Amino acid sequence: MSAKIFLGMLFLAQCLLGLPQKAVAQQSGKIVIVHPAVGETITRDERDQYGLFPEIKGFQAAVFWQMPDSTYRIRITYFENGIKRILTKVLSREEVMRNYHDRIERMAALKDSGKPAGPEVSLHTKQGDIFTGRLIGMENDSVQCYLPEKEVQKVDIGDLETLTLVHHPSWKKMIYLSFAAAGIAGIIGLASGDDPPGWFSMTAEEKALVASVSTFTLGLVSSAFYNSIKAVDVKVPLNEQSLELKRLLVKRVIKGTYRAPKTLAASCYGSVLHIPEEGFMPGFEGRLSYSPKPLASIDFVYGKTSWKEEKSYTRVVQDDIYAFEKDLVKPKTQWYYWGFNVTLSSPRSVKYLPFLSWGFVLMNRSTVEHITTTRITHNYLLTGEDKEDRSEYQISSKEIWAMLNLSAGVQISLSRYIHLETSLNVLFGLPSYPMIKLGIQLRLPEEG
């Protein structure tokens, strides 16, 4: 009897151990399709086509599972020395999207359109090799470049000496846009009708012609400026950089947010300055920056606030039996400043660049008093009437302070040439003035 029980338990154990892992996993998770191009199971052909799991030798198949705790597992089947093995990896959703979904998306778009998605680059290795093509991704410290021969060349990031961004002018597209804008301007000119008679009146046809020609000319000028910025090859020096910084620079190139050294940038900001006893004063600031290094700049700043009307008051100048004279004073103030800053940015993010800036500024407080003087002369002994005279004039005064400027903020890279910036500034002096700024930065043509 005991032998039968033992054999039954042995059979039950074999059944349990023989259950497919897929059936066990289904009890705690569900299969997810990482991308429609590959379906539920990534085959060996799809692995080769999309460049997935290059580190797995003898790859056979891979399945993605989503678990109840929102993590993901990859069940990879492969052969090693003729033995079938299964490897399970635990990943977060962000890792799945970044390393697998986005990569398949890029390669699928490349397959459908025949045009690679990525910046055009020229890769120079320490061994003297040069590869020119589209930079389509980076995986396991290997830079992947799609060559004109429709092959994917993998280059170890440690072997890269220089990466050059190759740019070409796009005249055709800009000329088409200029023609379209000129046509719209002409239609608007015709729709506005003839002007009433006058020394500068025009007919609808004349307005349409002038609007079309001027708009098209402006489009050509804008195209020339745009292409002068875009059609500049930029060298990304990698030879003497650490491996971590190389990774970050390559990621910025792929994302389109790389910043070259030796560049100029112009910025425009809206600001709110708080002045004790005067309250909040809106204003604007302009800045011109030179970057000797990718993450450092020397800035010249100039800003001013809007005029603020102060409370009017009346003062008596003369009051006797002969005359009465008073002044109505309407003061208004404006602040403006200029100076130099040194700005350092953090290299830890691809898109968001925290920065710290310090320097000095000269703060100028300009006050203008609009004075209306009313003088009443007592002539009732002679004529029986008082004589009233009124006059107006202005008095301007200026005060200047040298102050220390300290600011911290973050730049958000919208593209390689345009950045959104917000910061909190404190102007240290007697007293200190806090200021909040939000603006746009435009980077000028790069020298590389």
Protein Blocks (a to p, Z undefined) as FASTA:
>chain_A
ZZmmmmmmmmmmmmmmmpcfklmmmmmmccddfbfklombdcfklmmmnopaklbghiab
dcddddfkopacddddddeehiacdddddddfklmmmmmmmmmmmmmmmmmnopacdddd
ddddfkopacddddfbdeehiacdddfkopacdddfklpmbdcddddddfklmmmmmmmm
mmmmmmmmmmnopadddfkbccfklmmmmmmmmmmmmmmmmmmmmmmmmmpccdddfklp
cfklmmmmmmmmmnopaccehiacddddddddddehklpaddddddddddfbfkbccddd
dddddddddddddddfbdcfkbccdddddddddddddddddddddfkbfklccddddddd
dddddddddddddddddfklmnopacddddddddddddddddddddddddddfbfkbccd
dddddddddddddddddddddddddeZZ
